[in-house]
Amino acid sequence: MNNLYWDLRTNAGTRKVSSWITVLLSAVILAACGGGAGTAAIPDNSATAVCDPGDAGTFDECGTVMVALTDADGDFLNYTVDVLSLRLETANGRVVETLPRRTRVNFSDYVDLTELVTVATIPPATYVSGTISLDYGDAEVFVEANGESTAAVVKNLRGETVTQTELKIELSNRDRLIVTRGRPAFLQLDFDLDASHTVDISAVPAEAVSEQFILAEVAPVDEKDIRVRGPLVSVASDEMAYTVAIRPFHDRDGEFGRVKVYVTDETEFEVDEAMFVGAAGLDALAAAGPGTPTVAQGTLTVDDRTFTANIVLAGTSVPGIDRDAVIGNVIKREGNFLTIRGATIVPSDRRVHFHDDVVVEVGDDTKVFKDGDRTSDLTIQAISIGQRVTIRGNQPTPTADALAPQILFDATQGSVRMHITRLSGVVNTVVPGETDITLHAIDRRRAQIFDFSGTGQTPDQDADPENYTVETGNLTLADFAAGKPIVARGFPTAFGWAPPDFTGRTVIDYTDVRSALGVGWGATGTAVPFNEITSEYLVLDNDNMDIGDRHYIKQGPVLIDLTMLDSDTRIVPRETDRLAFYIKSADSLRMYSNFADFANDLSASLLAANAARSMHAHGKYDAGANEFAAYKLGVHLLEP
């Protein structure tokens, strides 16, 4: 498991995987309408009966809010729960619901992208808080233990199994959600699984102990691609756009609002398993007609709330439409049989579910597509070890048992779409156009679970995790990169054609790789977690006697033990872009976008005899200076 907090010590033959016990949900991007970041609040006098979303006579007086969901990098293979409701509240106590019905969400799907959940019509107002309700009664939660999937049960700090929970969304006084007529606001929920749970894999089933709360901001601190799903409503060829009725995740019913999707001359379309580009794709979409299922991935311009797609799937190209689908990574290939690990199965007539291993048979008639590749002459030989795929075909023997023996999936008359795959490792050597790395993980799964047999042109040339070659082309790495972490996104080389083993479309070396920092001070906390607290920086006390098992910086795949460093770690806010800081106590959550405000509150709280229980941060780490530049930072306090 690619875990930030490995407990590297052995105790009574058990090993414990620890994640932060702070944030569960972070509402990032409460982007206000009309006022840029929306830092200037308006009087709460607009949420009146003049707007009734259900009354056609007053509908035009209403505003809209776009709600999206994402997740921070974490350790869960699957984390599926039901979202019952998402309510927003004004300062004068008026509450509005933004979700028309419950929806089932696998939060672990959203590490690298964001999903648009709903476009809700609500009264114009300044919204200051909210509540999200989650139902764990039918949850599917799985973690990795020693390379294998294992079921986990979510418990609260009292040791009780979580069934239903309501989480409060608090907004900073500086940054409120301002909804006005004629222009949508934007709310993004960031479900930080890694920051919210302590996972004990020695228990049977494994236990994920969670303390849940929500952060809220008015602009994104971490931008990702956005995905929009739903049946087609109409096509506007003159605008290079089409409109969908939002149906998020893998919901088969209901409408969660409508959104217009813009395309460009470069937008790639796959409609009923045929390839198109730009306007030709819109024509194919129009020919398919209203009601055609669609999935689009692209970017949202925060200033004007317009969504532009770079890839659009429609009709039978959408997973789970007409045929079953399986989504995961290829860990082994024997002839035409692919073993998919950590698979999400999307049946055409049943509920989506997780299954650890699925064996897929492909054949000469299997169609092969590749994200960002407009050619249609790819064959199954292009599918190699590590590749992330969506495969459409038939599951002859349905099973809902995620840990049952391998099941067979028939795609001999189906199709495979190869997605951008993410790997991480440590640089061994760098030469122009190529780097040799020690491979640690592929899409956050340990390199050791992948069987690279057959990847090379000869057995001696099979991919070797200790010397895995990445073609970098014109992408440049920093000088003296050897021994430093690296993250690459791209595609494994076609099966049987290595070396190189992987072609990187983006390569991020240690100078830019994102890092995470986490520290825990035990159940009773510590009175002095920092040696210095100023308006410009914090200095962590790395030698604090209360430091527990969590005391690491994760820089890409590399774990850095804070207690082994020669000096105390300095934490500063990053110099550009949005920032998010918070202080959590038993009954309050105080949000800040200004570091000095955060530091002043933190200093005063510690002087008032509060104890620090844990801290987590996301940003970039400079090992030479032992300095962590954070764009997101939170401290959990225990009150006396």
Residue pairs with C-beta under 8 A, 6 or more apart in sequence:
1 17
1 75
1 143
1 144
1 145
1 444
1 446
2 75
2 424
2 440
2 441
2 444
2 445
2 446
2 557
3 17
3 19
3 75
4 19
4 20
4 75
4 194
4 516
4 518
4 552
4 554
4 559
5 17
5 18
5 19
5 20
5 518
5 549
5 550
5 552
6 17
6 18
6 552
6 559
7 15
7 16
7 17
7 18
7 549
8 561
9 549
14 202
15 201
15 202
16 199
16 200
16 201
16 202
16 549
17 75
17 143
17 145
17 199
17 200
17 201
18 198
18 199
18 520
18 549
18 550
19 74
19 75
19 193
19 194
19 195
19 196
19 197
19 198
19 199
19 518
20 194
20 195
20 196
20 197
20 518
20 520
20 550
20 614
20 616
21 196
21 197
21 198
21 209
21 210
21 211
21 520
21 613
21 614
21 636
22 195
22 196
22 211
22 213
22 584
22 614
22 615
22 616
22 634
22 636
23 192
23 195
23 196
23 213
23 214
23 215
23 582
23 584
23 616
23 634
24 167
24 191
24 192
24 193
24 195
24 196
24 197
24 210
24 211
24 212
24 213
24 214
25 132
25 167
25 169
25 189
25 190
25 191
25 192
25 196
25 212
25 213
25 214
25 215
26 72
26 189
26 190
26 191
26 192
26 214
26 215
26 216
26 580
26 632
27 130
27 169
27 187
27 188
27 189
27 190
27 214
27 215
27 216
27 217
28 70
28 188
28 189
28 190
28 215
28 216
28 217
28 220
28 221
28 222
28 580
29 68
29 186
29 187
29 188
29 217
29 218
29 219
29 220
29 302
30 38
30 127
30 171
30 175
30 176
30 177
30 185
30 186
30 187
30 188
30 216
30 217
30 218
30 219
31 37
31 38
31 185
31 186
31 187
31 218
31 219
31 220
31 302
31 305
32 38
32 39
32 175
32 176
32 177
32 178
32 185
32 218
33 63
33 178
33 179
33 180
33 183
33 184
33 185
34 178
34 180
34 183
35 178
36 303
37 175
37 218
37 219
38 175
38 176
38 177
38 178
38 185
38 218
39 174
39 175
39 218
41 126
41 173
41 176
41 178
42 126
42 178
43 126
44 90
44 91
44 92
44 125
44 126
44 128
46 123
46 124
46 125
46 126
46 180
47 90
47 92
47 94
47 123
47 124
47 125
48 123
50 58
50 61
50 123
51 58
51 59
51 61
51 62
51 63
51 122
51 123
51 124
52 58
52 59
52 62
53 59
53 62
53 121
53 122
53 123
59 121
60 181
61 124
61 181
62 121
62 122
62 123
62 124
62 181
63 121
63 122
63 123
63 124
63 125
63 179
63 180
63 181
63 182
63 183
63 184
63 185
64 119
64 120
64 121
64 122
64 179
64 184
64 185
64 257
65 88
65 98
65 119
65 120
65 122
65 177
65 179
65 184
65 185
65 186
65 187
66 116
66 118
66 119
66 184
66 185
66 186
66 187
66 259
66 305
67 86
67 98
67 99
67 116
67 117
67 118
67 119
67 120
67 187
67 188
67 189
68 114
68 115
68 116
68 117
68 186
68 187
68 188
68 189
68 226
68 300
69 105
69 107
69 110
69 114
69 115
69 117
69 188
69 189
69 190
69 191
69 248
70 110
70 111
70 113
70 114
70 115
70 188
70 189
70 190
70 191
70 222
70 224
71 107
71 108
71 109
71 110
71 111
71 190
71 191
71 192
71 193
72 111
72 190
72 191
72 192
72 193
72 194
72 195
72 222
72 618
73 111
73 194
73 444
73 516
74 108
74 111
74 192
74 193
74 194
74 195
74 197
75 143
75 144
75 193
75 194
75 199
76 107
76 108
76 141
76 142
76 143
76 152
76 193
76 197
76 208
77 108
77 142
77 143
77 144
77 149
77 342
77 354
78 106
78 108
78 140
78 141
78 142
78 342
78 344
78 354
78 402
79 106
79 107
79 108
79 139
79 140
79 141
79 142
79 193
80 104
80 105
80 106
80 107
80 139
80 140
80 141
80 354
81 104
81 105
81 107
81 134
81 135
81 136
81 139
82 102
82 103
82 104
82 105
82 134
82 135
82 137
82 138
82 139
83 99
83 102
83 103
83 104
83 105
83 132
83 133
83 134
83 135
84 99
84 102
84 133
84 134
84 135
84 164
85 97
85 99
85 102
85 131
85 132
85 133
86 97
86 98
86 99
86 117
86 118
86 130
86 131
86 132
86 133
86 189
87 95
87 96
87 97
87 98
87 130
87 131
87 132
88 95
88 96
88 98
88 122
88 127
88 129
88 130
88 169
88 177
89 95
89 96
89 127
89 128
89 129
89 130
89 131
90 125
90 126
90 127
90 128
91 126
91 128
94 123
94 125
96 120
96 122
96 123
97 120
98 118
98 120
98 122
98 187
99 117
99 118
99 120
99 256
100 118
100 254
100 255
100 256
101 254
102 135
103 117
103 248
103 249
103 251
103 254
103 256
104 249
104 250
104 251
104 351
104 352
105 249
106 140
106 249
106 344
106 352
106 354
107 191
107 193
108 193
109 115
109 344
110 191
111 444
112 224
112 225
112 422
113 224
113 225
113 226
113 227
113 297
114 188
114 224
114 225
114 226
114 227
115 226
115 227
115 228
115 229
115 248
115 249
116 226
116 227
116 228
116 229
116 246
116 248
116 259
116 307
117 189
117 246
117 248
117 249
117 256
118 246
118 248
118 256
118 257
119 184
119 246
119 256
119 257
119 258
119 259
120 256
120 257
121 257
122 179
123 179
124 179
124 180
124 181
125 179
126 176
126 177
126 178
126 179
127 171
127 176
127 177
127 178
127 179
128 171
128 176
128 177
129 168
129 169
129 170
129 171
130 168
130 169
130 214
130 216
131 166
131 167
131 168
131 169
132 166
132 167
132 169
132 189
132 214
133 164
133 165
133 166
133 167
134 164
134 165
134 166
134 167
135 163
135 164
136 154
136 161
136 162
136 163
136 164
136 165
137 163
137 164
139 154
140 353
140 354
140 402
141 151
141 152
141 153
141 154
141 208
142 149
142 150
142 151
142 152
142 354
142 356
142 402
143 149
143 150
143 152
143 199
143 201
143 206
143 208
144 150
144 445
144 446
145 201
145 206
147 446
147 448
147 449
148 356
149 342
149 356
149 402
149 403
150 201
150 205
150 206
150 403
151 205
151 206
151 402
151 403
152 199
152 205
152 206
152 207
152 208
153 161
153 205
153 206
153 207
153 208
154 161
154 162
154 197
154 208
154 209
154 210
155 161
155 162
155 207
155 208
155 209
155 210
156 162
156 209
156 210
156 211
157 209
157 211
162 210
165 212
167 212
167 213
167 214
168 213
168 214
168 589
169 214
169 216
170 214
170 216
170 588
170 589
170 590
170 591
171 177
171 216
171 218
171 591
172 216
172 217
172 218
172 590
172 591
172 592
172 593
174 592
174 593
174 594
175 216
175 217
175 218
175 219
175 591
175 593
176 218
177 185
177 187
177 216
177 218
178 185
179 185
183 305
184 305
186 300
186 302
186 305
188 220
189 214
190 215
190 222
194 516
195 518
195 616
195 634
196 210
196 211
196 212
197 208
197 209
197 210
198 208
198 209
199 206
199 207
199 208
199 209
200 206
200 207
200 209
211 636
213 584
213 589
214 589
215 580
215 582
215 589
215 591
215 634
216 591
217 578
217 580
217 591
217 593
218 593
219 302
219 578
220 302
220 578
221 577
221 578
221 579
221 580
221 631
221 632
222 618
222 631
222 632
225 297
225 298
225 299
225 310
226 297
226 298
226 299
226 300
226 307
227 295
227 296
227 297
228 244
228 246
228 259
228 261
228 294
228 295
228 296
228 297
228 298
228 307
228 309
229 244
229 246
229 247
229 248
229 249
229 293
229 294
229 295
229 296
229 318
230 244
230 245
230 246
230 247
230 248
230 255
230 256
230 259
230 293
230 294
231 244
231 245
231 247
231 290
231 291
231 292
231 293
231 294
232 242
232 243
232 244
232 285
232 288
232 289
232 290
232 291
232 292
232 293
232 294
232 314
233 242
233 243
233 244
233 245
233 258
233 290
234 242
234 243
234 290
235 241
235 242
235 243
235 282
235 285
235 286
236 242
236 243
236 260
237 279
237 282
237 283
237 286
239 260
239 262
240 262
240 263
240 264
240 278
240 279
240 282
241 260
241 261
241 262
241 263
242 260
242 261
242 263
242 282
242 285
242 286
242 294
243 258
243 259
243 260
243 261
244 258
244 259
244 261
244 294
244 296
245 255
245 256
245 257
245 258
246 255
246 256
246 257
246 258
246 259
247 253
247 254
247 255
247 256
248 256
249 352
250 319
250 320
250 346
250 352
259 307
260 306
260 307
261 294
261 296
261 298
261 307
261 308
261 309
261 312
262 306
262 307
262 308
262 309
263 269
263 278
263 281
263 282
263 308
263 309
263 312
264 278
264 308
264 310
265 277
265 278
265 279
266 277
266 278
266 310
267 277
267 278
267 281
267 298
267 308
267 309
267 310
267 311
267 312
268 275
268 276
268 277
268 281
268 310
268 311
268 312
268 371
268 372
268 374
269 275
269 276
269 277
269 280
269 281
269 282
269 284
269 285
269 311
269 312
269 313
269 314
270 276
270 311
270 312
270 313
270 314
270 317
270 369
270 417
271 281
271 284
271 285
271 288
271 312
271 313
271 314
271 315
271 317
272 284
272 288
272 314
272 315
272 316
272 317
273 315
273 316
273 317
273 367
273 369
273 415
274 284
275 369
275 374
275 376
276 283
276 284
277 374
281 312
284 314
285 292
285 294
285 312
285 314
288 314
288 315
292 314
292 315
293 314
293 315
293 318
293 321
294 312
294 313
294 314
294 318
295 312
295 313
295 314
295 318
295 319
296 307
296 309
296 311
296 312
296 313
297 309
297 310
297 311
298 307
298 308
298 309
298 310
298 311
299 307
299 308
299 310
300 306
300 307
301 307
301 308
311 371
311 372
313 417
315 321
316 322
316 323
316 392
317 392
317 415
317 417
319 325
319 327
319 346
319 390
319 392
320 346
320 347
320 348
320 352
321 348
322 348
323 348
323 392
323 393
323 394
323 414
324 345
324 346
324 347
324 348
324 392
324 393
324 394
324 395
324 409
325 345
325 346
325 390
325 391
325 392
325 393
326 340
326 343
326 344
326 345
326 346
326 358
326 360
326 390
326 391
326 393
326 395
326 409
327 343
327 344
327 345
327 346
327 388
327 389
327 390
327 391
328 340
328 341
328 342
328 343
328 344
328 358
328 388
328 389
329 340
329 341
329 342
329 386
329 387
329 388
329 389
329 421
329 442
329 443
329 445
330 338
330 339
330 340
330 383
330 384
330 385
330 386
330 387
330 389
331 339
331 340
331 341
331 385
331 386
331 445
331 449
331 450
331 451
332 338
332 339
332 385
332 450
332 451
332 453
333 339
333 383
333 384
333 385
333 451
333 454
333 495
334 454
336 361
336 362
336 363
336 380
336 412
337 359
337 360
337 361
338 359
338 360
338 361
338 362
338 383
338 389
338 391
339 357
339 358
339 359
339 360
339 406
340 357
340 358
340 359
340 360
340 389
340 391
340 409
341 356
341 357
341 445
341 449
342 354
342 356
342 445
343 354
343 355
343 356
343 357
343 358
344 352
344 353
344 354
344 355
345 352
345 353
345 354
345 355
345 358
345 395
346 352
347 395
347 398
350 398
353 400
353 402
354 402
355 399
355 401
355 402
355 404
355 407
356 402
356 403
357 406
357 407
358 406
358 407
358 408
358 409
359 406
359 407
359 408
359 409
360 391
360 393
360 408
360 409
360 410
360 411
361 408
361 409
361 410
361 411
361 412
362 380
362 383
362 391
362 411
362 412
362 414
362 416
363 380
363 411
363 412
363 413
364 379
364 380
365 412
365 413
366 380
366 411
366 412
366 413
366 414
366 415
366 416
367 414
367 415
367 416
368 378
368 379
368 380
368 382
368 383
368 415
368 416
368 417
368 418
369 376
369 378
369 415
369 416
369 417
369 418
370 378
370 382
370 417
370 418
370 491
371 417
371 418
371 419
371 420
372 420
372 505
380 416
381 494
381 495
381 496
381 497
382 418
382 494
382 495
383 389
383 416
383 418
383 494
383 495
384 455
384 492
384 493
384 494
384 495
384 498
385 450
385 451
385 452
385 454
385 455
385 463
385 492
385 495
386 421
386 423
386 442
386 443
386 450
386 492
386 502
387 418
387 419
387 421
387 491
387 492
388 418
388 419
388 420
388 421
388 443
389 416
389 417
389 418
389 419
390 416
390 417
390 419
391 409
391 411
391 414
391 415
391 416
391 417
392 411
392 414
392 415
392 416
393 409
393 410
393 411
393 412
393 413
393 414
393 415
394 409
394 410
394 411
394 414
395 407
395 409
395 410
396 408
396 410
397 407
397 408
399 407
418 491
420 489
420 490
420 491
420 505
421 442
421 443
421 489
421 490
421 491
421 492
422 442
422 443
422 444
422 487
422 488
422 489
423 439
423 441
423 442
423 443
423 468
423 470
423 487
423 488
423 489
423 502
424 439
424 440
424 441
424 485
424 486
424 487
424 488
424 556
424 557
425 437
425 438
425 439
425 440
425 441
425 447
425 468
425 485
425 486
425 556
425 557
426 437
426 438
426 440
426 483
426 484
426 485
426 486
426 556
426 557
426 558
427 435
427 436
427 437
427 477
427 481
427 482
427 483
427 484
427 485
427 486
427 509
427 510
428 435
428 436
428 437
428 438
428 467
428 482
429 435
429 436
429 482
430 436
430 477
430 481
430 482
433 471
433 472
433 473
433 474
434 469
434 470
434 471
434 472
434 500
435 469
435 470
435 472
435 477
435 481
435 486
435 507
436 467
436 468
436 469
436 470
437 468
437 469
437 470
437 486
438 465
438 466
438 467
438 468
439 447
439 465
439 466
439 468
440 446
440 447
440 557
441 447
441 557
442 450
447 465
447 468
448 465
450 465
452 462
452 463
452 464
452 465
452 501
453 459
453 462
454 462
454 495
454 496
455 462
455 463
455 492
455 493
455 495
455 496
455 498
455 501
456 462
456 463
456 496
456 498
456 499
457 496
457 497
457 498
461 498
461 499
462 498
463 469
463 492
463 498
463 499
463 501
468 501
468 502
469 498
469 499
469 500
469 501
469 502
470 486
470 488
470 490
470 500
470 501
470 502
470 503
470 504
470 507
471 500
471 502
471 503
471 504
472 488
472 504
472 507
473 503
473 504
475 504
475 506
475 507
477 486
477 507
477 509
478 484
478 509
478 510
478 511
481 509
481 510
484 509
484 510
485 509
485 510
485 513
485 555
485 556
485 557
485 558
486 507
486 508
486 509
486 510
486 513
486 556
487 507
487 508
487 513
487 556
488 502
488 504
488 506
488 507
488 508
489 504
489 505
489 506
489 507
490 502
490 503
490 504
490 505
490 506
491 502
491 503
491 505
492 501
492 502
493 499
493 500
493 501
493 502
493 503
510 555
510 556
510 623
512 620
513 555
513 556
513 620
514 556
514 618
514 619
514 620
515 553
515 554
515 555
515 556
515 618
515 619
515 620
515 621
515 628
516 553
516 554
516 616
516 617
516 618
517 552
517 553
517 554
517 562
517 569
517 571
517 615
517 616
517 617
517 618
517 619
517 621
517 628
517 630
518 550
518 551
518 552
518 554
518 614
518 615
518 616
518 617
519 529
519 540
519 547
519 550
519 551
519 562
519 614
519 615
519 616
520 547
520 548
520 549
520 550
520 551
520 613
520 614
521 529
521 544
521 546
521 547
521 548
521 611
521 612
521 613
521 614
522 546
522 548
522 613
523 613
524 546
524 611
524 638
525 546
525 611
525 612
525 613
525 637
525 638
526 544
526 546
526 547
526 611
526 612
527 606
527 609
527 611
527 612
528 541
528 544
528 606
529 540
529 541
529 544
529 606
529 612
529 615
529 635
530 538
530 539
530 540
530 541
531 539
531 540
531 541
531 568
532 538
532 539
533 539
533 599
533 602
533 603
533 606
534 599
535 595
535 596
535 599
535 600
536 572
536 595
536 596
537 570
537 571
537 572
538 570
538 571
538 572
538 599
538 602
539 568
539 569
539 570
539 571
540 562
540 568
540 569
540 570
540 571
540 615
541 568
542 551
542 562
542 563
542 565
542 567
542 568
542 569
543 563
543 568
547 562
547 563
550 614
551 561
551 562
551 563
552 559
552 560
552 561
552 562
553 559
553 560
553 562
553 569
553 621
553 628
554 560
555 621
555 623
560 621
560 623
562 569
565 626
566 626
567 626
568 626
569 626
569 627
569 628
570 625
570 626
570 627
570 628
571 617
571 627
571 628
571 630
571 633
572 627
572 628
572 629
572 630
573 579
573 581
573 595
573 629
573 630
573 631
573 633
574 619
574 620
574 629
574 630
574 631
575 629
577 631
578 593
578 631
579 593
579 594
579 595
579 630
579 631
579 632
580 591
580 592
580 593
580 631
580 632
580 633
581 591
581 592
581 593
581 594
581 595
581 597
581 598
581 632
581 633
581 634
582 589
582 590
582 591
582 592
582 598
582 633
582 634
582 635
583 589
583 590
583 598
583 601
583 602
583 605
583 634
583 635
583 637
584 634
584 635
584 636
584 637
585 605
585 610
585 636
585 637
585 638
585 639
586 638
586 639
590 601
592 598
592 601
598 633
602 635
605 637
606 612
606 637
609 640
610 637
610 638
610 639
610 640
611 637
611 638
611 640
612 635
612 636
612 637
612 638
613 636
613 637
613 638
614 635
614 636
615 633
615 634
615 635
615 636
616 633
616 634
617 628
617 630
617 632
617 633
617 634
618 630
618 631
618 632
618 633
619 628
619 629
619 630
619 631
619 632
619 633
620 628
620 629
621 627
621 628
621 629
622 628
622 629
